[in-house]
Amino acid sequence: MKPANQKKLQKHLQAVAKILYQEAETKELESLAGIEKTIRTQTLEYITPELGVFFSKKQQELHYC
């Protein structure tokens, strides 16, 4: 990844992390297992579907252009 894009990605991921932290159950963040479960759950619920939609649309654009 180009360094400029890596910096952009890091900035956006930090913003996403802040939002997800604000939405997390505080009691779940008291242990490493709880943190891991929270991150996994939030990633599957909010992040992965958005990435899937993006790549699906990109793939469709490549096939129909």
PyRosetta script that sets phi, psi and omega in degrees:
from pyrosetta import init, pose_from_sequence

init()
pose = pose_from_sequence("MKPANQKKLQKHLQAVAKILYQEAETKELESLAGIEKTIRTQTLEYITPELGVFFSKKQQELHYC")
pose.set_psi(1, 139.9)
pose.set_omega(1, 178.7)
pose.set_phi(2, -64.6)
pose.set_psi(2, 142.0)
pose.set_omega(2, -178.7)
pose.set_phi(3, -55.3)
pose.set_psi(3, -39.1)
pose.set_omega(3, 179.7)
pose.set_phi(4, -63.6)
pose.set_psi(4, -42.5)
pose.set_omega(4, 178.9)
pose.set_phi(5, -69.6)
pose.set_psi(5, -34.3)
pose.set_omega(5, 178.2)
pose.set_phi(6, -64.0)
pose.set_psi(6, -40.2)
pose.set_omega(6, 177.3)
pose.set_phi(7, -65.2)
pose.set_psi(7, -41.8)
pose.set_omega(7, 177.7)
pose.set_phi(8, -61.5)
pose.set_psi(8, -46.2)
pose.set_omega(8, -179.3)
pose.set_phi(9, -60.8)
pose.set_psi(9, -44.9)
pose.set_omega(9, 179.9)
pose.set_phi(10, -60.4)
pose.set_psi(10, -42.6)
pose.set_omega(10, 179.4)
pose.set_phi(11, -61.7)
pose.set_psi(11, -45.2)
pose.set_omega(11, -179.7)
pose.set_phi(12, -68.2)
pose.set_psi(12, -38.9)
pose.set_omega(12, 179.5)
pose.set_phi(13, -66.6)
pose.set_psi(13, -35.9)
pose.set_omega(13, 176.1)
pose.set_phi(14, -63.8)
pose.set_psi(14, -39.6)
pose.set_omega(14, 177.3)
pose.set_phi(15, -65.1)
pose.set_psi(15, -42.7)
pose.set_omega(15, 178.1)
pose.set_phi(16, -62.8)
pose.set_psi(16, -43.7)
pose.set_omega(16, -179.9)
pose.set_phi(17, -59.9)
pose.set_psi(17, -40.1)
pose.set_omega(17, 178.4)
pose.set_phi(18, -62.6)
pose.set_psi(18, -43.0)
pose.set_omega(18, 179.1)
pose.set_phi(19, -64.1)
pose.set_psi(19, -46.7)
pose.set_omega(19, -179.2)
pose.set_phi(20, -64.2)
pose.set_psi(20, -36.8)
pose.set_omega(20, 177.4)
pose.set_phi(21, -62.7)
pose.set_psi(21, -42.5)
pose.set_omega(21, 179.5)
pose.set_phi(22, -62.7)
pose.set_psi(22, -30.5)
pose.set_omega(22, -177.8)
pose.set_phi(23, -89.4)
pose.set_psi(23, -9.1)
pose.set_omega(23, -176.9)
pose.set_phi(24, -76.2)
pose.set_psi(24, 150.5)
pose.set_omega(24, 174.2)
pose.set_phi(25, -73.3)
pose.set_psi(25, 122.9)
pose.set_omega(25, -176.2)
pose.set_phi(26, -56.5)
pose.set_psi(26, -40.6)
pose.set_omega(26, -178.1)
pose.set_phi(27, -66.6)
pose.set_psi(27, -24.5)
pose.set_omega(27, 178.1)
pose.set_phi(28, -75.2)
pose.set_psi(28, -15.0)
pose.set_omega(28, -176.6)
pose.set_phi(29, -96.6)
pose.set_psi(29, 13.7)
pose.set_omega(29, -178.1)
pose.set_phi(30, -87.4)
pose.set_psi(30, -12.6)
pose.set_omega(30, 179.7)
pose.set_phi(31, -135.7)
pose.set_psi(31, 158.1)
pose.set_omega(31, 178.6)
pose.set_phi(32, -61.0)
pose.set_psi(32, -40.3)
pose.set_omega(32, 178.8)
pose.set_phi(33, -63.9)
pose.set_psi(33, -40.6)
pose.set_omega(33, 178.7)
pose.set_phi(34, -65.9)
pose.set_psi(34, -41.1)
pose.set_omega(34, 177.6)
pose.set_phi(35, -62.4)
pose.set_psi(35, -46.5)
pose.set_omega(35, -179.6)
pose.set_phi(36, -61.3)
pose.set_psi(36, -43.8)
pose.set_omega(36, 179.6)
pose.set_phi(37, -63.2)
pose.set_psi(37, -43.0)
pose.set_omega(37, -179.9)
pose.set_phi(38, -62.7)
pose.set_psi(38, -46.8)
pose.set_omega(38, 179.5)
pose.set_phi(39, -61.8)
pose.set_psi(39, -45.4)
pose.set_omega(39, -179.4)
pose.set_phi(40, -62.1)
pose.set_psi(40, -45.7)
pose.set_omega(40, -179.0)
pose.set_phi(41, -63.2)
pose.set_psi(41, -47.3)
pose.set_omega(41, -179.7)
pose.set_phi(42, -64.6)
pose.set_psi(42, -39.2)
pose.set_omega(42, 179.2)
pose.set_phi(43, -62.5)
pose.set_psi(43, -46.4)
pose.set_omega(43, -179.8)
pose.set_phi(44, -67.1)
pose.set_psi(44, -35.4)
pose.set_omega(44, -175.9)
pose.set_phi(45, -81.0)
pose.set_psi(45, -39.4)
pose.set_omega(45, -171.0)
pose.set_phi(46, -112.6)
pose.set_psi(46, -38.1)
pose.set_omega(46, -171.9)
pose.set_phi(47, -89.4)
pose.set_psi(47, -52.5)
pose.set_omega(47, -176.2)
pose.set_phi(48, -57.1)
pose.set_psi(48, -44.0)
pose.set_omega(48, 178.9)
pose.set_phi(49, -59.9)
pose.set_psi(49, -38.5)
pose.set_omega(49, 179.3)
pose.set_phi(50, -66.5)
pose.set_psi(50, -39.7)
pose.set_omega(50, 177.0)
pose.set_phi(51, -65.4)
pose.set_psi(51, -39.6)
pose.set_omega(51, 178.9)
pose.set_phi(52, -62.5)
pose.set_psi(52, -42.4)
pose.set_omega(52, 178.7)
pose.set_phi(53, -63.7)
pose.set_psi(53, -43.8)
pose.set_omega(53, -180.0)
pose.set_phi(54, -59.5)
pose.set_psi(54, -50.2)
pose.set_omega(54, -177.6)
pose.set_phi(55, -68.4)
pose.set_psi(55, -32.5)
pose.set_omega(55, 177.3)
pose.set_phi(56, -65.0)
pose.set_psi(56, -45.8)
pose.set_omega(56, 178.7)
pose.set_phi(57, -64.4)
pose.set_psi(57, -40.2)
pose.set_omega(57, -179.8)
pose.set_phi(58, -63.7)
pose.set_psi(58, -41.9)
pose.set_omega(58, 179.6)
pose.set_phi(59, -64.5)
pose.set_psi(59, -41.0)
pose.set_omega(59, 178.9)
pose.set_phi(60, -64.3)
pose.set_psi(60, -40.1)
pose.set_omega(60, 178.5)
pose.set_phi(61, -61.5)
pose.set_psi(61, -40.5)
pose.set_omega(61, -179.1)
pose.set_phi(62, -67.3)
pose.set_psi(62, -34.6)
pose.set_omega(62, -177.9)
pose.set_phi(63, -80.4)
pose.set_psi(63, -26.7)
pose.set_omega(63, -174.8)
pose.set_phi(64, -105.9)
pose.set_psi(64, 8.4)
pose.set_omega(64, 178.7)
pose.set_phi(65, -90.9)
pose.dump_pdb("model.pdb")
